[in-house]
Amino acid sequence: MKGDVMSEEKKCLKCGGTNVEPGGLQSTGKIYARPYKAKLETVLMTGALVHGIMCFDCGHIEMVAEPDKLKSLTKAS
């Protein structure tokens, strides 16, 4: 992901805790974010990879994708 997901001190969006760490989400393949108006073929070729930020206090997981990549997906459709 462009820049560091944890470049600034992060707080959990749910509990406000600071015991958070970046991580990934696993599946049988990669998880990508896709705007509804983007063509599926475009996303399969160039989808925006999703990263996670996990709270070790409450278990909340925040999902983050690159904003520039998401914008490019809607322009390509």
N, CA, C and O atoms as a MOPAC input file, in Angstrom:
PM7 MOZYME 1SCF
protein

 N      0.84300 1    -1.18100 1     0.00000 1
 C      0.00000 1     0.00000 1     0.00000 1
 C      0.88300 1     1.23800 1     0.00000 1
 O      1.89900 1     1.27600 1     0.69500 1
 N      0.51200 1     2.23500 1    -0.76300 1
 C      1.28900 1     3.46700 1    -0.79100 1
 C      1.31100 1     4.06900 1     0.60000 1
 O      0.28500 1     4.16300 1     1.27400 1
 N      2.49700 1     4.47200 1     1.01400 1
 C      2.59800 1     5.00900 1     2.37000 1
 C      2.46400 1     3.88800 1     3.37400 1
 O      2.16000 1     2.74900 1     3.02000 1
 N      2.68400 1     4.20900 1     4.58500 1
 C      2.59600 1     3.22900 1     5.66100 1
 C      1.22000 1     3.32400 1     6.29800 1
 O      0.79700 1     4.40000 1     6.71900 1
 N      0.52200 1     2.19700 1     6.37000 1
 C     -0.79800 1     2.17700 1     6.98600 1
 C     -0.73800 1     2.72400 1     8.40400 1
 O     -1.71200 1     3.29900 1     8.89100 1
 N      0.39400 1     2.54900 1     9.06500 1
 C      0.54400 1     2.97400 1    10.45200 1
 C      1.46600 1     4.18700 1    10.56800 1
 O      2.12700 1     4.34300 1    11.59500 1
 N      1.53400 1     5.05200 1     9.55100 1
 C      2.46100 1     6.17300 1     9.57400 1
 C      2.13700 1     7.18000 1    10.67000 1
 O      3.02500 1     7.90300 1    11.12100 1
 N      0.91600 1     7.24000 1    11.09400 1
 C      0.55100 1     8.09900 1    12.21500 1
 C      0.02100 1     7.19800 1    13.32400 1
 O     -0.35800 1     6.05600 1    13.06400 1
 N     -0.00900 1     7.69500 1    14.54700 1
 C     -0.52600 1     6.86500 1    15.63400 1
 C     -1.99900 1     6.59000 1    15.37200 1
 O     -2.80900 1     7.51300 1    15.27900 1
 N     -2.33400 1     5.32300 1    15.25600 1
 C     -3.70400 1     4.93100 1    14.97500 1
 C     -4.42700 1     4.59900 1    16.26500 1
 O     -3.83800 1     4.10900 1    17.22900 1
 N     -5.71700 1     4.87900 1    16.25600 1
 C     -6.60200 1     4.46600 1    17.33800 1
 C     -7.69700 1     3.61400 1    16.73400 1
 O     -8.10300 1     3.81900 1    15.59000 1
 N     -8.16600 1     2.66700 1    17.50400 1
 C     -9.25500 1     1.81600 1    17.06800 1
 C    -10.51100 1     2.66100 1    16.85700 1
 O    -10.85700 1     3.48800 1    17.70100 1
 N    -11.18200 1     2.45400 1    15.74000 1
 C    -12.40900 1     3.19500 1    15.44500 1
 C    -13.56700 1     2.77700 1    16.35100 1
 O    -14.52400 1     3.53200 1    16.52200 1
 N    -13.48400 1     1.58700 1    16.92700 1
 C    -14.58000 1     1.08600 1    17.76500 1
 C    -14.39700 1     1.45400 1    19.23300 1
 O    -15.30600 1     2.01000 1    19.84900 1
 N    -13.21000 1     1.14300 1    19.80800 1
 C    -13.02800 1     1.33600 1    21.25000 1
 C    -12.08600 1     2.48000 1    21.60300 1
 O    -11.99400 1     2.86300 1    22.76900 1
 N    -11.37900 1     3.03800 1    20.60600 1
 C    -10.44600 1     4.12200 1    20.86400 1
 C     -9.09700 1     3.67200 1    21.38800 1
 O     -8.23700 1     4.50500 1    21.67500 1
 N     -8.89500 1     2.36600 1    21.51700 1
 C     -7.63200 1     1.83900 1    22.01000 1
 C     -6.48200 1     2.09900 1    21.05100 1
 O     -6.70100 1     2.30900 1    19.85800 1
 N     -5.26200 1     2.08500 1    21.56200 1
 C     -4.08500 1     2.30800 1    20.72600 1
 C     -3.26600 1     1.03300 1    20.51500 1
 O     -2.17700 1     1.08600 1    19.94200 1
 N     -3.77300 1    -0.09300 1    20.96700 1
 C     -3.09300 1    -1.36900 1    20.80400 1
 C     -3.49100 1    -1.96600 1    19.45100 1
 O     -4.14400 1    -3.00700 1    19.38700 1
 N     -3.08200 1    -1.28100 1    18.36100 1
 C     -3.46800 1    -1.69500 1    17.01300 1
 C     -2.22200 1    -1.98700 1    16.17800 1
 O     -1.16100 1    -1.40200 1    16.39500 1
 N     -2.36900 1    -2.89100 1    15.23100 1
 C     -1.26400 1    -3.29800 1    14.36200 1
 C     -1.80300 1    -3.50800 1    12.94700 1
 O     -2.94600 1    -3.93100 1    12.77400 1
 N     -0.97000 1    -3.21000 1    11.92000 1
 C     -1.39000 1    -3.51000 1    10.54900 1
 C     -1.30900 1    -5.00100 1    10.29200 1
 O     -0.54800 1    -5.71200 1    10.94900 1
 N     -2.08000 1    -5.46600 1     9.35400 1
 C     -2.06400 1    -6.87200 1     8.99100 1
 C     -2.81400 1    -7.07100 1     7.69200 1
 O     -3.22500 1    -6.10700 1     7.04700 1
 N     -2.98700 1    -8.29700 1     7.31800 1
 C     -3.68600 1    -8.62000 1     6.08600 1
 C     -4.91200 1    -9.45000 1     6.37300 1
 O     -5.08700 1    -9.97700 1     7.47100 1
 N     -5.74500 1    -9.55600 1     5.38000 1
 C     -6.92200 1   -10.41100 1     5.44900 1
 C     -6.65600 1   -11.59300 1     4.53600 1
 O     -6.17600 1   -11.40600 1     3.41800 1
 N     -6.95000 1   -12.78600 1     4.97700 1
 C     -6.66200 1   -13.95900 1     4.15900 1
 C     -7.93000 1   -14.60300 1     3.65100 1
 O     -8.96200 1   -14.62300 1     4.32200 1
 N     -7.82200 1   -15.12600 1     2.45100 1
 C     -8.88200 1   -15.93100 1     1.85600 1
 C     -8.18100 1   -16.92700 1     0.94200 1
 O     -6.96100 1   -17.07200 1     1.01000 1
 N     -8.91700 1   -17.60100 1     0.10600 1
 C     -8.27000 1   -18.51000 1    -0.83600 1
 C     -7.59200 1   -17.73100 1    -1.95600 1
 O     -6.84800 1   -18.29900 1    -2.75500 1
 N     -7.84900 1   -16.45100 1    -2.00800 1
 C     -7.19500 1   -15.53100 1    -2.94600 1
 C     -7.08200 1   -14.19200 1    -2.25600 1
 O     -7.41900 1   -14.07600 1    -1.07800 1
 N     -6.61900 1   -13.18100 1    -2.95800 1
 C     -6.51500 1   -11.85700 1    -2.35900 1
 C     -7.89100 1   -11.21300 1    -2.29100 1
 O     -8.77700 1   -11.53200 1    -3.08400 1
 N     -8.05700 1   -10.31800 1    -1.35100 1
 C     -9.31000 1    -9.58600 1    -1.20500 1
 C     -9.11100 1    -8.20500 1    -1.80900 1
 O     -8.16700 1    -7.49700 1    -1.45700 1
 N    -10.00000 1    -7.82300 1    -2.71700 1
 C     -9.90500 1    -6.53500 1    -3.38500 1
 C    -11.16800 1    -5.72900 1    -3.15300 1
 O    -12.25500 1    -6.29100 1    -3.01800 1
 N    -11.02500 1    -4.41400 1    -3.10600 1
 C    -12.17200 1    -3.51300 1    -3.01900 1
 C    -12.58600 1    -3.17000 1    -4.44000 1
 O    -11.73800 1    -2.94200 1    -5.30300 1
 N    -13.89500 1    -3.13200 1    -4.68300 1
 C    -14.39900 1    -2.82800 1    -6.02400 1
 C    -15.58400 1    -1.89100 1    -5.92700 1
 O    -16.61800 1    -2.25800 1    -5.36900 1
 N    -15.45100 1    -0.67800 1    -6.46400 1
 C    -16.62400 1     0.19200 1    -6.53900 1
 C    -17.68900 1    -0.47900 1    -7.40500 1
 O    -17.34700 1    -1.12500 1    -8.39600 1
 N    -18.96400 1    -0.34300 1    -7.06000 1
 C    -20.03400 1    -0.98600 1    -7.82500 1
 C    -20.04300 1    -0.57700 1    -9.28400 1
 O    -20.40400 1    -1.38100 1   -10.14400 1
 N    -19.65000 1     0.66100 1    -9.58900 1
 C    -19.70700 1     1.09800 1   -10.98000 1
 C    -18.45900 1     0.73700 1   -11.78900 1
 O    -18.37100 1     1.10500 1   -12.96000 1
 N    -17.50800 1     0.04000 1   -11.20700 1
 C    -16.31600 1    -0.39600 1   -11.93900 1
 C    -16.61700 1    -1.70900 1   -12.65900 1
 O    -17.33800 1    -2.56000 1   -12.13800 1
 N    -16.06500 1    -1.86400 1   -13.85100 1
 C    -16.24500 1    -3.10900 1   -14.60200 1
 C    -15.46600 1    -4.22900 1   -13.92600 1
 O    -14.34200 1    -4.01900 1   -13.47000 1
 N    -16.05700 1    -5.40700 1   -13.86100 1
 C    -15.42100 1    -6.54800 1   -13.20700 1
 C    -14.07100 1    -6.86200 1   -13.84000 1
 O    -13.11500 1    -7.17100 1   -13.12900 1
 N    -13.98000 1    -6.78800 1   -15.16700 1
 C    -12.71300 1    -7.10600 1   -15.83800 1
 C    -11.60600 1    -6.15900 1   -15.37300 1
 O    -10.46500 1    -6.58100 1   -15.18500 1
 N    -11.94100 1    -4.88800 1   -15.18800 1
 C    -10.96400 1    -3.90200 1   -14.73400 1
 C    -10.47900 1    -4.25400 1   -13.34000 1
 O     -9.28200 1    -4.17800 1   -13.06000 1
 N    -11.39300 1    -4.63600 1   -12.46800 1
 C    -11.03200 1    -4.97000 1   -11.09400 1
 C    -10.16700 1    -6.22000 1   -11.04200 1
 O     -9.19900 1    -6.27000 1   -10.28400 1
 N    -10.50300 1    -7.22700 1   -11.83400 1
 C     -9.72300 1    -8.46400 1   -11.83300 1
 C     -8.29000 1    -8.21800 1   -12.29200 1
 O     -7.36700 1    -8.90100 1   -11.84900 1
 N     -8.10600 1    -7.24700 1   -13.17900 1
 C     -6.77300 1    -6.93500 1   -13.68500 1
 C     -6.02000 1    -5.97300 1   -12.76200 1
 O     -4.79800 1    -6.06600 1   -12.63700 1
 N     -6.74200 1    -5.04600 1   -12.11200 1
 C     -6.06600 1    -3.96900 1   -11.39500 1
 C     -6.74500 1    -3.59800 1   -10.08200 1
 O     -6.65000 1    -2.44400 1    -9.66500 1
 N     -7.41700 1    -4.51600 1    -9.42300 1
 C     -8.16000 1    -4.19500 1    -8.20400 1
 C     -7.30800 1    -3.57000 1    -7.11200 1
 O     -6.08600 1    -3.71700 1    -7.10400 1
 N     -7.95700 1    -2.87700 1    -6.19500 1
 C     -7.26800 1    -2.23200 1    -5.07600 1
 C     -7.15000 1    -3.22500 1    -3.92200 1
 O     -8.15300 1    -3.62900 1    -3.33300 1
 N     -5.93800 1    -3.60400 1    -3.61200 1
 C     -5.69500 1    -4.56200 1    -2.53500 1
 C     -6.14600 1    -3.97800 1    -1.19800 1
 O     -5.92100 1    -2.80200 1    -0.91400 1
 N     -6.78000 1    -4.81000 1    -0.38800 1
 C     -7.29500 1    -4.37800 1     0.91900 1
 C     -6.32900 1    -4.81000 1     2.01400 1
 O     -5.88300 1    -5.95700 1     2.04500 1
 N     -6.01100 1    -3.88500 1     2.90800 1
 C     -5.15400 1    -4.15100 1     4.06200 1
 C     -5.99700 1    -4.00900 1     5.32600 1
 O     -7.02800 1    -3.33600 1     5.31200 1
 N     -5.57300 1    -4.62900 1     6.39800 1
 C     -6.30300 1    -4.53200 1     7.65100 1
 C     -5.50100 1    -3.85300 1     8.74500 1
 O     -4.27200 1    -3.92000 1     8.76300 1
 N     -6.20600 1    -3.20000 1     9.65600 1
 C     -5.61600 1    -2.66300 1    10.88100 1
 C     -6.42600 1    -3.29000 1    12.01500 1
 O     -7.63200 1    -3.06900 1    12.12800 1
 N     -5.74400 1    -4.07700 1    12.85000 1
 C     -6.42300 1    -4.87800 1    13.85600 1
 C     -6.22000 1    -4.33300 1    15.25800 1
 O     -5.10800 1    -3.96700 1    15.63600 1
 N     -7.29700 1    -4.28100 1    16.02500 1
 C     -7.23300 1    -3.83700 1    17.41300 1
 C     -7.10500 1    -5.05900 1    18.31600 1
 O     -7.93700 1    -5.96500 1    18.27100 1
 N     -6.06100 1    -5.07500 1    19.13100 1
 C     -5.84000 1    -6.19600 1    20.04200 1
 C     -6.60400 1    -6.02700 1    21.35300 1
 O     -6.56400 1    -6.91000 1    22.21000 1
 N     -7.30000 1    -4.89600 1    21.51600 1
 C     -8.10600 1    -4.69300 1    22.71700 1
 C     -9.52400 1    -5.21800 1    22.53900 1
 O    -10.05300 1    -5.89200 1    23.42300 1
 N    -10.14500 1    -4.91500 1    21.39800 1
 C    -11.54900 1    -5.31800 1    21.20900 1
 C    -11.77000 1    -6.25200 1    20.01400 1
 O    -12.86300 1    -6.79500 1    19.84900 1
 N    -10.73300 1    -6.44400 1    19.17300 1
 C    -10.85500 1    -7.35000 1    18.03700 1
 C    -11.38800 1    -6.71100 1    16.76200 1
 O    -11.53500 1    -7.39500 1    15.74900 1
 N    -11.67900 1    -5.42100 1    16.79000 1
 C    -12.18400 1    -4.73300 1    15.59400 1
 C    -11.11700 1    -4.74400 1    14.50700 1
 O     -9.93100 1    -4.58200 1    14.79800 1
 N    -11.53200 1    -4.93400 1    13.25000 1
 C    -10.62200 1    -4.88000 1    12.10900 1
 C    -11.10700 1    -3.80200 1    11.15600 1
 O    -12.24000 1    -3.84100 1    10.67600 1
 N    -10.23100 1    -2.83400 1    10.88700 1
 C    -10.51900 1    -1.76400 1     9.93200 1
 C     -9.90800 1    -2.18200 1     8.59600 1
 O     -8.75400 1    -2.60900 1     8.55500 1
 N    -10.65700 1    -2.06800 1     7.51600 1
 C    -10.14100 1    -2.41800 1     6.19900 1
 C     -9.82200 1    -1.14000 1     5.43200 1
 O    -10.61600 1    -0.19900 1     5.42100 1
 N     -8.64000 1    -1.11300 1     4.78400 1
 C     -8.16300 1     0.07400 1     4.09900 1
 C     -7.66500 1    -0.31000 1     2.70400 1
 O     -6.94500 1    -1.29500 1     2.54300 1
 N     -8.05600 1     0.47700 1     1.70300 1
 C     -7.55000 1     0.30800 1     0.33900 1
 C     -6.97100 1     1.64100 1    -0.12400 1
 O     -7.28800 1     2.68800 1     0.43800 1
 N     -6.12200 1     1.60100 1    -1.14900 1
 C     -5.49200 1     2.81400 1    -1.66300 1
 C     -6.52700 1     3.69300 1    -2.36900 1
 O     -7.12100 1     3.25500 1    -3.35500 1
 N     -6.75800 1     4.91200 1    -1.89400 1
 C     -7.74800 1     5.79700 1    -2.51200 1
 C     -7.46100 1     6.08300 1    -3.98200 1
 O     -8.39100 1     6.10400 1    -4.78900 1
 N     -6.20100 1     6.30400 1    -4.35200 1
 C     -5.87000 1     6.58300 1    -5.75300 1
 C     -6.22500 1     5.40900 1    -6.64800 1
 O     -6.69600 1     5.59400 1    -7.77000 1
 N     -5.99800 1     4.20500 1    -6.15100 1
 C     -6.31600 1     2.99900 1    -6.92200 1
 C     -7.83100 1     2.88400 1    -7.10700 1
 O     -8.29600 1     2.54800 1    -8.19700 1
 N     -8.60200 1     3.16000 1    -6.05400 1
 C    -10.05900 1     3.09600 1    -6.16300 1
 C    -10.58600 1     4.11600 1    -7.17400 1
 O    -11.48500 1     3.81500 1    -7.95900 1
 N    -10.02400 1     5.31500 1    -7.14700 1
 C    -10.43800 1     6.35400 1    -8.10300 1
 C    -10.14600 1     5.92100 1    -9.52800 1
 O    -10.95700 1     6.15000 1   -10.42500 1
 N     -8.99000 1     5.29600 1    -9.74600 1
 C     -8.63700 1     4.86700 1   -11.09700 1
 C     -9.57100 1     3.77300 1   -11.60000 1
 O     -9.79600 1     3.66600 1   -12.80500 1
 N    -10.11400 1     2.96800 1   -10.71200 1
 C    -11.03600 1     1.90800 1   -11.12500 1
 C    -12.33300 1     2.48300 1   -11.68900 1
 O    -12.87500 1     1.95200 1   -12.65800 1
 N    -12.82300 1     3.54500 1   -11.10000 1
 C    -14.08200 1     4.12400 1   -11.59600 1
 C    -13.85400 1     4.90800 1   -12.88100 1
 O    -14.76500 1     5.00700 1   -13.70300 1
 N    -12.65800 1     5.46900 1   -13.07800 1
 C    -12.35500 1     6.18200 1   -14.31500 1
 C    -12.21500 1     5.21200 1   -15.48600 1
 O    -12.52400 1     5.56000 1   -16.62500 1
 N    -11.74700 1     3.99200 1   -15.20000 1
 C    -11.51000 1     3.00100 1   -16.26400 1
 C    -12.78700 1     2.30900 1   -16.70900 1
 O    -12.78300 1     1.60900 1   -17.72100 1
 N    -13.88400 1     2.48800 1   -15.97300 1
 C    -15.10800 1     1.76100 1   -16.31800 1
 C    -15.93300 1     2.50300 1   -17.34300 1
 O    -16.99500 1     2.02600 1   -17.74200 1

